[in-house]
């Protein structure tokens, strides 16, 4: 999965980096009937960015990232439905802090391990969170989910409408902030040290780099972003259920990242878009077999595009430049 990531102290914005944002803006005006799906895609892009930060850049393999996503979703739902806090900004920040604290606590254990042991521990933590949510029925709604979630207008001015316009723009704004933060991070000295840790942690230890501290920091930041993504999901759906926890959302997110390209900033944009659009199309056309289509797509990408869809595009561009040179 590892991808080599170069370091540039001041890489500057390339014109191609504006394409996702231009596309998102055009979608708002040209595809109004798909804004609810669009908000979901933007939410999962933020979720995928948080996962790519630890897998693609720090080399921390996990199958339990949904623990933070689900915690953020439930914190927002509980704040609204049970405690009466309806402000979306307060919900978002509180969910991020709660997920970050869980990441800090669990990271102290997980990051001591390596390989299969680390992988199983992440899965076990997600399973524990799922079981707690399932058993705490008076608070979480259990298997029936938590309904009655009410979201106040953003800044008291922009209510969440039935057409998904406010939700879409809110998710887009938060994603923009998350993307800016991750981009700044990966092109910083801290980001290049993460790449060094991923490639050879023993050598980084030998040169005196604080490997453990940096892994804990990036793991906590990743958990915080995942929790905020979970909060966005609850705010846009105004409902939260057990499906936000456990292995399935973590596995799907990993598939999205592999589809787009691991360790590539914009792989986290391409993967969720392709996966969720394909899922929506296949579920409508072939409701009983849509997983087969997703699986086939993943197999083709792994076989013929080892760097994901972005890797495939890079190969085409290189061939085109070679022919025109």
C-alpha positions, 0 to 999 in steps of 0.5 A: 500500500505504501506510496512514496511521498516527496517533501517540498517545504513550499509546494504551492497550489497547482491548478489541478488542485482546484478541480475537485472544488470546482466540480463540487461547486458545479454539482451544487448547481447542476445536480440539485436532486443528488445533494443528499448523496453529495453530502454523504460523499463529502463526509466520507472523503473527510473520513477517508482523508483521516484514514489516509493520514495514518495508513498512507503517510504514517504506515499505521494499519487499522481495521477499526477506524470506524470506532472514531467515526461512530463515536463522533456520530453518536456524540452528536446524536446524543447531544441533540436527542438526549441533552438538547444541544442542537448547535451544529458547531458545538456538536462538531467540535465536541464530537471531534474532541471525544473521538480525539480523546479515544484516539489518544487513549487507544493509541497508547496501546495500539501503537506499541504493537506492530503487524497483525497484532496491531491490526487485530487490536484496532478491530477489537476496539471497534467491536467493543465500541459497537457492543457498548452502543448496542447495549446502552439502549437508553442512551444510544437507542441500541439496535433501533438507532437514535432518532429525534436528532434536531440540528439548529440552523448554522450560525442561526441563519442557515437551516438544514433543509429537506433538499440537502442544500445546507448540508451539502455546503456545510460538509463542503466547508468542513472538508475544505478545512480538513483538506487544508490541514492535511495538505499543510501537514504532509508537506511540513517537516512533521509530515516528511518525518511520518514518511520516514517512520513509515519507511524505516522506523528503526532508522528514525529512532537511530537519528533521534526522532521522537517516533512514538510521540509523532505517531500518537499525535498523528493518530489522535489527529486522525481520530479527531477528523474521523469523529468530525466526519461522523458528526457530519453524517448524523447532522445530515441524516438526523439519525444515527444507527449501529451501522456507523460502527464495527468492521463494515464501515472500516472495511468499506473505507479501506476499499475506498482508499485503495480504489483512489490510491493510498498515500496520495492526498487526492486518492481520498477524494476519488475513492469515496466518489467512485465507491458511493456513486457505484454503490448507489447505481448498482443498488438501484439496478441490481439490489441483490448483487451490488456487492459483487460489482463493487468487489469486481471493481476492486479486483480490477483496480488491484490487478491493473492499477496498483496505485489506485485510480490516480495511479492509473491516470498517472500512467496514462498521462506519462504515456501521453507525454512520452508519445508527444515528446 
